[in-house]
Amino acid sequence: MAELRDKFAKSGLVAVTGLSIIRDCADLLIDLLRVSRQLSLLIQSKSEAKVITATERYLANDETARRGLLYIADAMSSLIFNSAKVNRRGIAELYDIAKHLQSFHKLLSNPIIQSSLLEILDTETLLQCKESIGLRIDLPEERTQLTNLHQEFYSFPFALNSAVLWIPLTRISQYHGTLAYFERPHSSAPIPYVGDIARQDEMLAKGRLQEAQKTGQLKINPKDIGEPRYLDTDPGTCYIFSALLPHASVIADSRSEGARLTCQGRFLDSSDSFFVWKHRHSEVWSGLKRPSEGWRLWKEYSGVQAD
Ligand SMILES: O=C(O)CCC(=O)C(=O)O
């Protein structure tokens, strides 16, 4: 396990996998399929019951569990993609309901994932920002929810020693859509941020969250940051990356015929010096999803001078 901590300290990102993660991902997909049918969120198909039965059969055996996950992952990815063409609202409802599912919370609480987080952040007390959890549903032709290059710390300005949990439920690659990231040393400290607080607040007040995030950016020269790396894997592997790791969404290839599903959560070390300072100084959860405010708080904490 110390290996995991070392890798995280060096690169800012680690991959974690295990049979229980595979099973928890598959259970969540089965629940998403069941709830979609009960609420008529996706196009109805006679094969749903068959998909569930076949997946459960694969899952019953350790050797075939991974195959079961891939089977239901591909089925859900294509069902959501096809349903979005005729009922986009159903997808939005699925997105809203996902984080209320018991299986969603079971996945985020998976013992391998939780012990990895404790090890990586080297803490006995882990906090989870409850507003930071959710399921992304990315469609190949939709750009609005995509994130630009950023460090999580500014949108969730709660601790420097904190991590993003990113769990793909479907295949991820540059073809299927994925995440691009830039390894350390860039991920060892907050990078200066330039943004317009007033404009960001105006957009947030109108509920235009993703657009608001894009009113600012990391002040970094692309040539200083190096080449991006891309996550590329089947479902069943989850990623834990530092809140200081610069990263961005990568849209799927326009020929892709599947939706990308990814669960997310943000965790922090309660003994982190920024967290303790913020607790004494102001509202602990202030600045949520307001990177300009995150930058202001960081400057105040660290004594960084504004340009
Ligand atoms: O999944 C994605 O495309 C982007 C995720 C991301 O940038 C984030 O969680 O901060």
Ligand as a Chemical Component Dictionary entry (heavy atoms), coordinates in Angstrom:
data_LIG
# 
_chem_comp.id                   LIG 
_chem_comp.type                 NON-POLYMER 
_chem_comp.pdbx_formal_charge   0 
_chem_comp.three_letter_code    LIG 
# 
loop_
_chem_comp_atom.comp_id 
_chem_comp_atom.atom_id 
_chem_comp_atom.alt_atom_id 
_chem_comp_atom.type_symbol 
_chem_comp_atom.charge 
_chem_comp_atom.model_Cartn_x 
_chem_comp_atom.model_Cartn_y 
_chem_comp_atom.model_Cartn_z 
_chem_comp_atom.pdbx_ordinal 
LIG O1 O1 O 0 -15.004 13.367 -16.605 1  
LIG C1 C1 C 0 -14.699 14.399 -17.175 2  
LIG O2 O2 O 0 -14.790 14.564 -18.386 3  
LIG C2 C2 C 0 -14.161 15.585 -16.422 4  
LIG C3 C3 C 0 -14.067 15.405 -14.983 5  
LIG C4 C4 C 0 -13.411 16.579 -14.350 6  
LIG O3 O3 O 0 -12.774 17.360 -14.983 7  
LIG C5 C5 C 0 -13.530 16.799 -12.941 8  
LIG O4 O4 O 0 -14.151 16.019 -12.239 9  
LIG O5 O5 O 0 -12.981 17.785 -12.464 10 
# 
loop_
_chem_comp_bond.comp_id 
_chem_comp_bond.atom_id_1 
_chem_comp_bond.atom_id_2 
_chem_comp_bond.value_order 
_chem_comp_bond.pdbx_ordinal 
LIG O1 C1 DOUB 1 
LIG C1 O2 SING 2 
LIG C1 C2 SING 3 
LIG C2 C3 SING 4 
LIG C3 C4 SING 5 
LIG C4 O3 DOUB 6 
LIG C4 C5 SING 7 
LIG C5 O4 DOUB 8 
LIG C5 O5 SING 9 
# 
